[in-house]
Amino acid sequence: MVAVSRSDRSVFGRWWWTVDRWTLLALAALMIFGVFLIQASTPAVADKHGWSNLYFVERHLVMLLPAAAVLFGVSLMPVKAIRFFSLGLLAVFLALLLATPFIGTEIKGAVRWIRVLGLFSLQASEFVKPVFAVTAAWLFTRQCERQGFPSLGVNIALYLTIVVALLMQPDIGMVFLVSAIWFGQFFLAGLPVIFVGISGVAGVAALCIAYYAFPHFTMRMDKFLSRTGDTYQVDQALRAFSNGGFFGTGPGEGTIKRSIPDAHADFIFAVAGEELGFIWCLVIVGLFAFIVLRGLRRLRRETDLFVMLAVSGLLIEFGLQAIINFASTMRLIPAKGMTLPFISYGGSSLFALALGMGMFLALTRKRFGLGDAR
């Protein structure tokens, strides 16, 4: 840890003594695992294209450093600034999300990415998740405080707009994640118990409708339920876990990883299973659990409803995304193209997660005696 005097009243000094440094350390550990696993999983892909063995890890580091700067910069913000910052970003990325089906690039039957100036692809939905979690928390708070603004109606309209935009791509997994964030916050804000049951029934009904309405989703569900068809990638992932055993084959010694097409992205946890083994996989899972539980612990004495709802939404996004990645890699749920936070290769996901966790750190900072504008 960096040595900073408690008497240091600079911006960095105040930040250092109010931010949760243990969460920072856990996030840094995930980033280090990511660099290692991306390098371990990409030589075969790089060689196939005639690139250097370090091609992917170098590109990842080029993205990781500014992403870390985003996380740090956002974590410096006061609570009031986080509200307006999220609202502004939501306006931008929601507009891009709505435009994606019309100007985006189709990949594997889905239109989720926008090509920007021919230089890189942007997935707007990744950025919508964290800023929507904070904006929805603000709207729920205004509704609970009866501030005379139709907050609940705006909140519902905003949620439905995002869901419709995601279904147009289509991205059923992202719809599930956004819905989990929103309904989780709705429940914490005081949703009547009867509506919790209605929401559950509506969720099951929505899955049934999606099964018949979206061929891509139908195909994935059929593969998962029947264990037939093209299950090559998941089968190879399971073989990688089996080959790694408890202690792994060792760094760079994995062989099954070479036959997994998305080993550096959606199936990077399988690379960890093969080369690091069961023990280190538990460490990775433990880091995610630590961050979520640590965040919940910071909320125990929180009196600001907005902070409680916003942090809860950000933690639901972070923890559930990790769970979905783990579960789909181990064939516990249908395969879903969702990255493992801070470990998988992917620019939009990395920057959006840095943005979300930066807001999380800002909202959970100790605020007594700081004169922080709330």
N, C-alpha and C positions, 0 to 999 in steps of 0.2 A: 504494500500500500504506500501511496505517496505521503510524505511527511508534510503536513500543513498545520501551522499553529492555529489554535482555537481563537487567538486574538486577531487573526487575519480577517479583515472586514471587506476584502475585495469580492467581486462577483464569484470568482472561483472558490475563494476561501469559504464564503457562506454556503455555496453549493456543496462543497465537500463535506461540511459538517451537518448538512440537513438531508442529503440524498442517502438512499439505502445502499451502502457500499457492498454489502453481501450480495444483493441482487445484481449489482454491476459486475461483481466478480463471477457470478454464475453465467451471466450473459457473455462475458469475455471468454469463459471456458467453452461455451457452445460455439462461439466464433472460431476458436482454435480447433475444435473438433471438425468444424466445417472445412477449414483450410486443409487439414490433414486428409479428410475423407474425399474431398473433391480431387486432390492430387492422386489419391490411391485409386479412384474410380475412372479417371479419364484418359490415361495413356493409350488404351486400345482405341478409344473414339478418336483421339487426336491423330494417332498413327494412320487410321483409316482415311482421314482427310489430308494426310501429308503435313500435319502441323507438328510443332514441337511438343514433347511430352509435358512441358510446363504451360502449354497454351491456355488451358482452362483455369488453372490455379492463378496464373498471372492476371487473367481477366477478372477473376473473382476478387483478387486483392485490390485491383483498380476500383472495383465497386465497393468493396468492404470498407476501405478507408474513408471515403466520403459518407458512407452509410453510418459509420461510427461517429462521424462529425455531426450528422443530422441528429442522431440519438442524443449526443451530448448537448448540442445547441437547443433542442426542444426541451430537454430536461431542465434547462435554466429558466424556463418561462414560469411566471406566476399563474395561479389558477385562472384568474379572469382572462388573461391573454390566451390560455389554452382554449377557452370557450369560443372566442372569436376566430382564433386561428383555425380551429376545426370546422367552424361554419363556413369560412372562406374556402378552405380546401375542398369541402364537400360540394360546394357549388361548382367548382372547377371539375372535379373528378366525376361527379354525377352527370354533368353535361357530356364528358368524354365517354362515360359508360353508356349513355343513351345513344351516342353517335357510333359506338363500336360495331353494331350489326350492319351499319351502312357503309362505313369507311374502313373497317378492320380487315385483317388477313385471316383467311380460313386455314386452320391447321387441324388435321385429324377430325374433320366433320364439325368443328366448332369455330365460331368467330369471336375470339376473346382478346385479341391483341391488335393494337394500332401501331403501324410503322411510322416512326417519327423521323422525318428528314432523311429517310433511307439509312439511318445510322443505328437505331436500336428499336426494339419493340416494347411497347408500354401496355401493361394490363391494368386498366383503370379500376377494375373490381378489387384488386389487391389494396389499393389506396382508399377505396370507399369504406372498407370494413372498419378500420380504426377510427376514422373521422366520423363515420355514422354512429359508432358506439358512443362517442363523446357528445355528439349533437343530440342523439336520442336521450341521453342521460340529462342533458340540459332541459329538453322539452318535457320529460317526465317530471323533473324537479319543479318547473314552472306550473305544471298541472297540479301537482300536490300542494303547492303553495297558493293556489287559486289567485294567480296574478292577473286575471282578466283577459288573458290571451288564449285563443283556442288551441292550446298546445297539444292536447291529445289528438284532435282532428288532424293537425299538421303532421304530428308524429306518425299517425297511421297512414296518411297519404304518402309521406316520405318513404316509409317502409314498403308499401305496396308498389311504389314507383321503382324502387331498387329491385324488388323481386321480379317485376315484369321485365325490367331491363336485363336481368340475369337470365330469365327464361328465354329471352329472344336470342341468346348466344348459341346454344343453351349451356348453362352451368348449374346443374342440379345440386352439386356438392356445395357450391358457394351460396346457393339459396338456403340450404340447410344451415350453414354456418351463420349467415346473417340473421336467420330466423331464431337460432339458438341465442344469439346475442340479444336481440330485441325482446323476445319473450322472457328471457332471464331477467332483464332489467325491468320489464313490465311487472313480473312477479315480485321483485324486490321493492318496487315502487308501491305495491299494495293491490295488485290484481286480485279480485275476489277468487276464492278457491273454485267456485263453480266454473269460472272462465278458464282456469287451469285445465280442468277436465275437458272443456269444449275445445281448447287449443290443442290438446293431445289428440282428440278425435279428428280435428281438422288436419293435423299433421299427417296422420295415417291416411286420411282420404286424399290429401295432396300427393302422397307417394303413389297411391294407386292410380290417380289421374296421370301423374308423370310417367308411370310405367307404360300406359297405353298411348300417351301423347308424344313421347320423345323416343324414337327408335334407338338412339345412342344409349339412353338410360336403360331401355328394355334389354338391349344386348348385354350390357354389363351385369344387370340383375340375373339374366338367364345363365350367364357364365358362372356367376357366383353360386346360384342355387343348384344348378345341375352338375357343376364341376366338369363341364364339357366345353367343346369349342376351343377357341384360341386363348388358353390360359398360360401361355409360354412364359411371359414375364413374371407372373406370380409364382409359377412352379420353380423357376430359376432362383427367385428370391428365397423360397423355402429351402432349396438345395444349398444356397449360400449359408443360411443359418445352420443347417445340419453340418456342413463342412467345417464351419468355424468352431463348433462345440463350445466348451466353457471358456477356453483361453485364446481361441482364434488361431489362424494360420501364421500371424505375424504381419507387420506392416509391409505392404507390397507383395505379399506371398499368395494372395487370393487368386483363384483361377475361375471360379464360377462367375464372378463379377463381370468378367469380360464378355459374357453372353447375355447380360441384362442391358437392353437398349437405353433405359433411362436411369442407369446406375448412379449418375452424378446429380440427378434431380429427385424425382418422386420416389425412387427406390434406393436412396443412398443409405438408408438404415440397414439394408441387406448387406451392403459393403462393410458396415461396422460389424454386423453379425459374423461375417466370414473372417475378416482380418483381425478384429479386436476380441471377438468371442462374447459369450453370454455375460460375463462379469462386467466388461466395459460398456456393453449395451445397457445394463442396469444402471451404470453411472450416468449415462446420457439421459435415460428416463428419469433418474433421480434429480438431475439438474432442472428438468422441466417442472417436475413436481415441487422442487424446492422454491422455484420462482413463483409459482402459483400460490403455494401455501404461505410463503413469506408475504406475498402481496395481500392475501386475505388477513393475515395476522396484523398487518399495518392498518387494516380497516377496523379493528376491534374497538378502538376508541374514537373513531371518526364521527364527527357530529354534522358534517356538511353532507346533505343528501346527494348533491350533485357529484361530489368527489366519490362517494360510496358507489353510486350507480355507474359512473364513468369508469372507475377502476375495475369494478365487477365485469363490465362489458369487455374491457380490454383483456382481462384475465380469461374470460370465456373464449374469446377469439384465439388467444395465444395457446392456452391449454388444449382446447378442442381441436385446433388445427394439428397440433402434435399428435394427439390421440388418433385422429383420422389417418394420418400418415403411418403411424405404427401399425394400426389395425389393418389397413389395406395392404401394407407390405407383407403382413403375416396371414393374409387371407381370412381375417376375422370379419371383414365387411367387403362389399364389392370394391374393386379397384377404383381409386379416385385420384386424379392428377392434382394432388395438393402437396406443396413443399413442406419439408421439415424445417421449422423456424431456425434461421441463422446457420443452418448446416447445409441444406440443399443449394445447388447452383441456381441462380435466377435473380436478375436485377430488380424487377418490379417487386417481387416478394421480399427481397432483402431490404430495399429502401422503405417499403411500406411497414415492415416489421420494426425497423429502426425508428420510424415515425411513431408507431403505436407504443413501443416500449419507452421511447423518450417522453411521451405524454404520461405514461404510467409512472415513470420516475418523478416527473414534475408534480403530478397530483399526489404522490405519496411522500413528498418531502416534508420534513418537520417544519411547520410554519410559525410556531410561537416565537415572538420576538424579532421577526424578520420584517415586519411591516408589509407583508405580502398583500397585494390587492386581490381580494377574493371576488 
